[in-house]
Amino acid sequence: MKDGEGKGNEAKPVAMEPRRKFLSDSLLGGAALMAGLSPGIRGAVWAAGSDAPEKKEVKIGFIPLTDCASVVMAAAKGFDKKYGITIVPSKEASWAAVRDKLVNGELDASHVLYGLIYGVQMGIGGPKKDMAVLMNLNHNGQAFCLSRKLYDKGVTDATSLAALIKKEKGEYTFAQTFPTGTHAMWLYYWLATYGINPFTDVKTITVPPPQMVANMRVGNMDGYCVGEPWHVRAIVDKIGFTAETTQGLWKDHPEKTLGTTMEWLQKNPNTARAMTAAILEAGRWIDASDANKKETAKVIAEKSYVNTDVDVIEGRMLGQYDNGIGKKWQDPNNMKFFNDGAVNFPYLSDGMWFMTQHRRWGLLKEDPDYLAVAKKVNQIEIYKEAAAAAKVNLPKDVMRTSKLIDGVVWDGKDPAKYAGGFKVKVA
């Protein structure tokens, strides 16, 4: 393959809430019955009687990224059929397209950026609409790619990047994938950790994930944050290198979710539970062995999904990292799809974190009621029912604690103080 060629470069220049109020009386009766059954029996009867899915076929959007894998494999391996539904994965061109199709009902649900769901919920990432996070799809597995042109100027990491930007302020451009999304928040956080203000010291632009490599090739930006496999693709094509991984920024960070609108969820609670259970089982299957990960890489590499070479996907799925400038390592914190259910639980603190960063960067003009919004969006009760059906363990708490790359601890206890406590932020 010649430099610059290859597939995939298509582009050019609650405290928990009580059981959901919107459930029908018949479903409430069914749910009460389920509570008295063992998880195994429950899983066998979810698709029967009053608990049968309202929709037998569900259209789930995805963007060509490695972390769409559990959605794709839920359909490819037949986990959806176990729960009485047929998942139809729908390849989308950009996160803006995903947002629009969720909002207007063209998609039932989607593999979607955590921060996109919260942006729409808060009316800062498009038309305001009540949204729902059914589950988290993956942890880790994104990265920060810098151009070979920066490498030629002596840049190998964030410290050397900051030194260059200090001398040439405003001369460099960085790309993320959606203004309120995960990649934007990771990029801004990473730059700010090293004293680089992402809004005054550099330029930032929005580029859809599959178009990142092509845009860097023609010089439209000097660095980007996106999911795999678009970092390995840049390395293989000899136009970029990995300066840091997002798991280096925040070990086991939340990433993509299974998201939908509250309107759809209210009409289709049984379908939502069935979707969630099927995708939970797919994530568990992927994480179960290297053989399963290799099979997954082969499937999602196909043109109808990610559309790139299998080896561009497979290595980092297995934790085999090469940064493109001489460093190779086995990363135990590579992309996870299950991790005994720890990946998938919709922690309230995860949703709250994205709002703190939206506040930090001026996307939210004032502090919201962080906890109340997270309780509304993150559908913990639906998730618990799906986890029972799939026999997946639940964590002890709806919040979790993490220390990020700058040493600051996030635990969700005082989000307004946390959001306002960063040295580098929008004034």
Order of alpha helices (4+ residues) and beta strands (2+ residues): alpha-alpha-beta-alpha-alpha-beta-alpha-beta-alpha-beta-beta-alpha-alpha-beta-alpha-beta-alpha-beta-alpha-beta-alpha-beta-alpha-alpha-alpha-alpha-beta-beta-alpha-alpha-alpha-beta-beta-alpha
